[in-house]
């Protein structure tokens, strides 16, 4: 449960334009006690316990945090940590699901099978090869409440000279702009930056939507801004600042040689060369608020930095923002960190970074990215319920099937996920917290009051009992006493159940067999771990689903389908292996003394350095390994104690 609520700014700025079509997040509890109506307002950020999962190097200012934005901000505020620049690329309310492609490692026959399957399956069926990261599906009011609460929390940890950039698009950006006016003040609005690009499709029924919007605000009038200049070319001089810019692209090699010789001999140039050399003009001007990929450096098309991460942004875009609105040594934060581009660029530019995200794939991606950049950081895990499931979308998709007897019930209000039927109590409506909504994860008095006052009276008259699942509870005895005192309008019993007992079954630890021995090879003196076999039930289920869909699709088209097969050893399903030669305790922070990553083509990345080698099922270390961690191709990690 949350240790406490850390307050943020209780009120927005007065005199600002506000949206009236959504209710700002505020936990209000009104209930009767001894003939008095009691009102309590809980407004703030839930502070949870924090666990250090891994340390890399000695710089504690650089942090990778897994947890909700609100939980991360509560931790930062409680520890007096302020950030000097915020860039966030939150969900756009686009209605899309985002996933990563799962690649089976280093087996040419399997690689061919996947390629063949992709040509024979419909686009929808190809999702069987993907691992969902998050769903960007919202109703407008819920999204705006969520963004409002996050922005209020972020503002509370910004330094007085800090700025914030919020990256959105046409779906919801105009609404968020008004919320930001309300939170940060219209006077602190600096720019609506248009970031244009040409990739991915064309518009046939309307103008192609080929730009995003980035809203740039400062916290107050005293803020950091380092303007950037660029050369803009014009056809003819029409202002005094223009300078002549020689363009040698039309000259032949012999012409260039003649010009060089003339300049060395200090002879006059021929007229034809003068006309070519001085035909264009340029001005060195400040960069404007329209950033077009065709003319400026933030480019993503064909970029070598792409990590197969949906919604990944280019380093050039973040380089421009970080250079402009921070200085060396300052703290740059991204609370929807995704692929980790903000943290990676901040580190390269000698800033400190804070990367926050709820998705395990994000944490793994940025962690590996920063290891390759030789960065120092610590990985923190907030105990806010996020760590109980691999990712929110995946778990919500499967949650109903994990609860025994839960079925859909059309007669019930959407507040209830369904019902469980037994012979004694009949139909029992079931409440499940929304894992994507932090406000429902904690079962406290305001939420229970809503269930009692609003949800129970609307149930069918023959309802005898309801089941309320929770992830976190403020105090079970206190809630049970509250139910006893306040549940007077109906005779319906309320049964509380801990959802963590269900979520524990979402990820089953993978099985591995290995051998440890000393090696005396002149180039690899130390210890060697040979992985003999590796089996992941979840990965095998994924492959089985893919094969079944492929076979069905092939039958419809009258084609032969070659199923994906995994060897008995199962080593093709390993993505990453790490050895800890420092700590042996199971719950102590991970220290990666040696690690390898196998890329999708089967090549080994050893301690962040790419090699041209295929993996030989071994990992080496100079000291005796005490623990081993293996990540499968779907992103699940299992720790093994090496005896």
C-alpha angles and dihedrals in degrees: 000000000000114000091216143318116270110212121232129186103323096203136031122234115288123240096031128129110259137191115245099192097081136047114236115238110272127146105223121180121189118175139147121252122171091346091307126113108230121200123192128178121204109192121160147064121305111239114211134179115278126216126198105229099178142357123208114185126328108292108106092177090075109076139179108197126189111202144072119314090243092051092048092050090049090054093048093047093046090053095044094246114153129190125218099200132023126195117177131180099188127175110296097216084244097148091238132127116225124210142165124234115248114220124194109224132245108337114114093201091054091045089055091048091054092048090050092047092052092055092051102043127081117247092255092052091052088074086082086077091052136084114216114235102179141333119237094202115128142149109238099247095049091048093050092048089050093049092045092054093045094049091049090051093047092050090055092063097042117108119239092260095043129123133202131212117196114195115207141136140222096296100076108344096107091057093047089050090063091047090052090050087055095047102037100023130252090255090061094055107112110171147355098214118203113210109193131194138169104211130108115037141329135255114252101168098031140004110305111260099230106152142069128211124231117194113209120199134165123215093231141344094281104072141138118262126160107185118221125218130206138183114253117194122220131186095232137008113265101150130049095241094066118112130196113261117194115223111200096176093102095049123100122227094256090050092053091049091051091050091050092051091048091051092048091050090043090235123152115266121244115258093246090058093047090054092052097041096049102032096109134051134201140194127210101226139163115272111259127221095263110085111189118188089218094063108022134055103255096099127157105173110112092350116171090216094069112122101189088261116141115236091017112161125213122261091233091064093053093042090060093048096044094047092048100047106031142040132220113290094025124122119253118193135193114185094187093042101168111169093004099248092141093053093044094050093042090055093049089051092051096252126130116245143208116198117190130179139142096222120093089211090059092050092049094045096051092041092055091042093054092045087058089051091051092240125162119227147129127244114222128193118204113213092223098121096270093102091058092075133039094237131341098242095049093049096045089052092056102030096096092053090051095057109080113240097002112148137172115265117195092188092065129086116256087253087080121064093210139290144276118218125208133165096249104045102021116210111010114192113222127216118203125186115238105246090205092057116068092196092068098043094080117067104211136147096278092054094043090048089056091051092050098042102035112019105038099052091057095056122105113278094245093059109123103172141013129199119223116194120200137184097196128017127194093218121336096208091048091050092047090051090048090053091050092052100040105033095087101119095072140024092231116129119224117216117195119212130183110237091199089076088061095042092053087071095055096084121035115198115252122243123235139175122202146161128223124206141153117259125208099187107140092236096039107040110167132043135344129201115199114198107214099182142353128193128185116182092198094052091047090051089052091052091046091053090050092050093049093051091045092052092048092049092046091052091053091052095040093240134130116254122207108208124221111254129196122208121245089254092053094208090139088074095062119100104170140010128191133184124210110203094170110054128040101176111105096227098040119110113279117252111195103208092166132008143167131198123198112214123216091268091054099254121138124244104197117200090335096313119114117231134185092233130113116228117265095196090258135110124192135207135178092226130047109277117238101181135018128203122198125192118200123216091265091057102255113140127205127188121216126193111227112215 
